[in-house]
Amino acid sequence: MVKSSAIKPLSDFLRNSKSHIQNLHATQEPEILTVNGEAAVVVQDAAAYEKMATLAEQAIQDARLQSAMNYFRDGGKGISAEDVFASLEKKYLTS
């Protein structure tokens, strides 16, 4: 959820960038910068962004794992190891 206090005019950010950057580091919360009253960009501390990106990637991986687990739980059939290795041998070991 975006706090209304995190919405700032781009012009203010440009005039007071040092204090905005200090605030971004201190709060670890992003700021939404507006142009003519419309949201234009989001700025965020680099460490906070990295943490957010890591969490997003983890959520994607968790969703993939959950999907695979549901597939097999619902009776889906996988590929036998023998078939996988035979396919790999055919693809990579035949000249």
N, C-alpha and C positions, 0 to 999 in steps of 0.2 A: 504494500500500500504506500502510495506516495503522500508524504506530508505536504501540506500547502506551504509550509515554510521552506520547502526545498525547491519551490518554483521561483526562479529569479530571471530578471531581464538580462539578455546577453550584454547589453550596454553596461550594466552594473558589474558583471563579471569582468568585462574588459577593463573598466576603470579600477577595479579593486581585486584583480586576479590573485594577488598574494594572499589576501585575507580569505578569499574563497578556497584557495588551495589548502591553506592551513585548516580551514573548517572541514574540507573533504577528508584530510588525513585524520583529524581528531574524531569526527563522527563516523567515518567509514560508510556514510550514506551518500547516495548520488544526488546531484542537483539537476533539475530540468531547466534549461535555459530557453527563454522565449524570445521571439522576434515578432514585433507588432502584436503581442498578446497571445501568439500561438506557439505551442511547444515546437522547438526546432532541434535541439540536441540535448543529450544527457552527458554529463561529465561525472567522472567517478575516480576515486583514488585507485591507483594501480593494484595495490595489494587486495583491496576489496573486490576489484574486477576479477582478479585471478581466482580468488576464492569462489566468486559467483560462477565463473566459467567451469571450475573444477566440479562444483555441485551440479551444474547443468549436465556436464558429461557423465557424471555418476548416475544422474536420474535417467539419462538415455540408456546407459548400460543396464540399469536395474529394470527398465521397461522391456528391453530385449530379453533379458533373462526370464522375467515373469512370463512373457509371451511364449518362450520356448518351454518353460515348465508347464504352462497351461496346455500347450499342444500335446505334450507327452502324457499329461494327466488325463486328457480327454481321449486317449487312445491312439494318438498319432504315432505313426511308425517312423522310426529313424532309418538311417542307412547303416548297414552292418559294416564293421571295421574291415572285413574282407573285401567288400565292394569298394570301400573308400580307397584302400591300398591298391586294389586292382586298377581302379580308375587313375590314380596317381602314377602308377607304373606305366600304364598305357600312354598317358599324356607326356611324361617326362623321361621315361627310360627307353622308349622305342625310337629307333633311328629312322 
